[in-house]
Amino acid sequence: MNKIFVCCLLLVLCPFELMAESPYALFLDTRLLVMAHPLFSVFDATSNRFKGTSSEPILGGYQGVDEVVEQIKKLEEALLLSSTRLKEELKTVPLRQRVSVERKFLAEKKELGNKLESLKRRVFDARQVPILPGMTSYSSITPQVNDIMAAIRAVVKKLKNKYNTELIIDVSGLMPYAGRVELTESLLTNKHKQILDKNASMPGQYLEWLHEADQYWAAKLGVDAEVIPYGALDTRLEAVKLMEEEVKGYIIWSW
């Protein structure tokens, strides 16, 4: 209950000018947005790196790094000769089909270029940890973390524009859990009057009661509970859909 109380208190304390201009206050759960990003499914909890990205360690030590370097050289050569191959291919293609062939060529060339840059970054990161060739540093995940944060910011911006609001609350720290808590003797004791008594102190016993009440209702209501029952619009599912649209086409490489 204290989580809901605190969140509602935030709404009450927000500037009146802001509420006057914004027809809605919104809330979402950033944990769900992170889970909706393709990078979430390739995070390796053992190495704390993202597979299929430049942060993924290269196996095999120096030999493994050298093999990736050779792969980079082959990609560079392929890109260098790609225009020549296109000219030869167009000689046998009817005029009306040339546009589609050229579009396909440009798309494939762009993908090869992106892969080349990712491989170069991967080799660079794999050389940053002394004595451990192939191992990437802790900071190697920064580009991927930035990608996730950029996508979340884009979703938040879309919601702000759609609902004409500046107040969006992240309820990830307030989300109820689906555990099971039984009614205790303490919970059956009415201590609500202390909330209204401005002069009353906050003894440890009262705080313990408040915590038990919070855990009880969180377990009773479960994950479908209205985290903020009044004063804010629930956009958790809408935000997830926006995230899925935002990251559509995000590339996870298969080295």
N, C-alpha and C positions, 0 to 999 in steps of 0.2 A: 504494500500500500504506500510506503514512503516513496517508492520510485514514481508512482503515478502522482502522488502529492507534489513531489519536487518538480515534475514535468509540467503539471498544471500551474504551479507557482511561477515557472519560467514564462508561461504565456501571460499571466497576470502582470508580471513585472516588465514586460516588453513595452517600448515606447508607444504612447497612445497615437502619436502621429503616424507611426508605422502601421498600426492596426487600422487606422482610418483609411490609409491609402490601399491596404491589402485586404481583399475580401476573404482571403483564406490564409491560415497558417497551415503548413504541410508537415508531415513527418514521414521519414523513410528509414530503412535499415541498411547501412553501408556494407554490412557483412553479406547481405544477399547480393549486392551489386558486385562485390569482389568475387563471389561464387559464380556469378553469371559471366565473368570474363574468361576467355579461353585460357589465359595464363594460369588460372586457378587449378585447372585439371592437370597441368604439366609441372606443378611445383613439386620438387623432390625434397621431402622432409628430412631425408638422410644427409644430403649435401647442402640443403638450404639454397638450392639454385633452381632455375627454371630450365627444364629440358627443351630442346629444340630452339634455344635462344643462344645469344653470345655468352651468357653466363654459365652455360653447361660445361662442366670440366671435360677435358679431352683425355680419354683413357690411353694408356701405353707410354706415358712419359714423353721423353724427347722424340721417340719414334712416332708416337701418335701425333705430336705437333707437326713433325715433318710431313706426315701423310696429309694433314689438312693443308699445309703449305702447297703441296703438290696439287691438291684439289683446287686451290685458289689459282694456281698457274694455268690449269686446264680451263677454268671458267674465264679467265682473262683472255686466253687465246680464242675461246669460242666466241666471246663478245667481239673481239677484234675482227674475226672473220665472218661475223654474222651478216654484215651488209653485203659482202661479196656473195654469200650463199643466197641471200634474198634476190639479188639481181639474176643469178642463174635460175632460180626457181620461177621468177616472173616471166622468163622467156617461154616457158611451156604453159603458162596460165592464160586462159581467155581474158580479154580486156574487162568484161563485166564482172569477173571474179577477183580482179586485182585488189580492189579496195578491202575486201574481207581478208585476203591473204596478208596484206600490209598491216591491217589492224591486229591480226593474230601474231604477226611477227613482232610488232611493237609491244604487245602485252607480254610475250615470252621474253623479249629482251629486257623489259623492265623487271620481270621476276628474277631473271638471272643476275641483273645488276644489284637488286636488293639482297639476293642470297650471297653474292660476292662481298658486299659490304658487311653482312652479318658474319661471314667466315673470317674476314680480316679482323673484325672486332673480337671475334672469338679467339683467334690466335694471339692477338695483343693481350687480352685478359688472361689467357692461359700462360703467359710469361711473366706475370706480375707477382707470383708467389715464389720467393727464393727457395731453392732446394726441392721444390715440388713442381716440376715441369708438367704442364697440363692442368694444374689446379688453378681455378679462377679465384680472385680475391672476394672478400665479403661485399665490397662495393660494386662488384660486377653486375649485381641485380638491380642497380639504380635505374638503368633505362627501362626495365620491365615494370618496376614500381611506378616510375613516372608515367608509363603508358596506362597503367590501371588508374592512377590518380587523375590523369587527363580525361579518361573516359567518364569517371565519376563526376568530375566538374562539368563536363558537357551535359550529362543527364540532369544535374542540379540546375544548370542554366536553362535547359528546356522546360523544366517544371516551373521555374521562376517566371519565365516568359508566358507560359500557358496560363498560369493562375494569377499572374500579376502580383506576386508576393516576394518579399525579401526574407521572410521568416520560414526557414526549413530546418526542422529538428531531426537530428540523427538519434534514433532510439536504440541503437545497437547495445548500449549499456543498460537499457531499461527493459529489454525484451524478457518476458517471463520464461521460465524453463518448465519442463514437463515432469518434474520430479513429484514425489509423493510426501506430503507432510500432514501429520495428524493434528487434530485440535489438542492443545495442551491446556493445563490448568491456568497457565498465565494468559493464554488467549481468551479464555472464558471470563477474564476479569476486565471490567470496563475501566479503561484508563483514558477515554476520549476527552474528559474534562480538562486534562492537563494541556491539551492542544490549545484550548480556548483561554487558559489562564496565562496571561502575559508575564506574571510575576513568578510563575512556577519554575523551578530548576529542572534540569533534564538528567535525572539520576540514571546510572547504568542499568538499573532494573527496567526503567521505562524504555530506554533505547533497545534493550534486549526484546522487550515486548513488541516494539515497533518492527524490529527485524523479523521476529517470528510471524507477525501478521503479514508482512510482505511476502515471506516465503510461502505461507499457507495459501494466500490468494493467487500467487503466481502458479503454484502447483494445481490449484483447483480450477483456475481459468485456462491454463495450458497455453500453448503457443498461438492459439487463435484469439487470445484476449485482445481487447482494445487497449493498446498501450496508453494512449491519451484519449480517454472516453469523451471529453468535451473540449471544444476550442481549436481542434486541428483536424485536417483532412488526411486520411490514410492513403498515401500514394506508394506504398511499398511494392505492390505488384506492378503498378504502372511504371515505376522506376526500373524494375527488373526488365520489363519489356523494352523500355527505352535503351537500357544498357545492351540488350541483345541486338538491337538495331545498330547501336553505335559501334559495336565491335565486329559486326558482320564482315567477313573477309580478312580478319586479323590472321596473320600468317604465323604458324608454328612450324619451324623447319624440320624436315626429316633428313638429317645429314647423310 
